[in-house]
Amino acid sequence: MAGPDPQRHGDEPVHERVPFFQRLLDNHFLLLFLGVTMPTVLYLIWGIMEIIQIPIASP
């Protein structure tokens, strides 16, 4: 029989720290928000850049 687990103290489970990116990717609402806003912002910036490049018409 193996000895006692040095990481366990009594009946309390060991709480390991969850990595930041795992917590980030487990948040479904944050992923939904980023999936909607990032393309919107990028297309908006792309459209503004395209409008700026249109030459001004001369009469």
C-alpha positions as CSV (number, residue, x, y, z in Angstrom):
1,M,0.0,0.0,0.0
2,A,1.3,3.4,-0.9
3,G,2.0,6.1,1.7
4,P,-0.2,9.2,2.2
5,D,-0.3,11.7,-0.7
6,P,1.8,14.7,0.3
7,Q,-0.4,17.1,-1.6
8,R,-3.6,16.1,0.3
9,H,-4.4,17.6,3.7
10,G,-7.2,15.7,5.4
11,D,-10.3,15.4,3.2
12,E,-9.8,18.7,1.4
13,P,-9.2,18.4,-2.3
14,V,-6.1,20.0,-3.8
15,H,-7.1,23.1,-5.8
16,E,-4.7,23.7,-8.6
17,R,-4.5,27.1,-10.3
18,V,-6.3,27.1,-13.6
19,P,-4.2,28.7,-16.4
20,F,-5.3,32.0,-17.7
21,F,-5.9,30.9,-21.3
22,Q,-7.9,27.9,-20.2
23,R,-10.2,30.2,-18.2
24,L,-10.4,32.5,-21.2
25,L,-11.3,29.8,-23.6
26,D,-13.8,28.3,-21.2
27,N,-15.8,31.5,-21.1
28,H,-18.4,31.0,-23.9
29,F,-19.9,34.5,-23.7
30,L,-16.5,36.1,-24.1
31,L,-15.7,34.0,-27.1
32,L,-19.1,34.9,-28.6
33,F,-18.5,38.6,-28.0
34,L,-15.0,38.5,-29.5
35,G,-16.3,36.5,-32.5
36,V,-18.8,39.2,-33.3
37,T,-16.9,42.3,-32.4
38,M,-13.5,41.5,-33.9
39,P,-14.7,40.9,-37.5
40,T,-17.0,44.0,-37.2
41,V,-14.1,46.2,-36.1
42,L,-11.8,44.8,-38.8
43,Y,-14.3,45.3,-41.6
44,L,-15.0,48.8,-40.3
45,I,-11.3,49.7,-40.4
46,W,-10.9,48.1,-43.8
47,G,-13.9,50.1,-45.1
48,I,-12.6,53.3,-43.8
49,M,-9.2,52.6,-45.4
50,E,-10.9,51.9,-48.7
51,I,-12.9,55.2,-48.5
52,I,-9.8,57.2,-47.7
53,Q,-8.1,55.8,-50.9
54,I,-10.8,57.0,-53.2
55,P,-9.5,60.0,-55.1
56,I,-11.4,63.2,-54.8
57,A,-13.4,64.1,-58.0
58,S,-12.3,67.2,-59.8
59,P,-15.0,69.2,-61.7
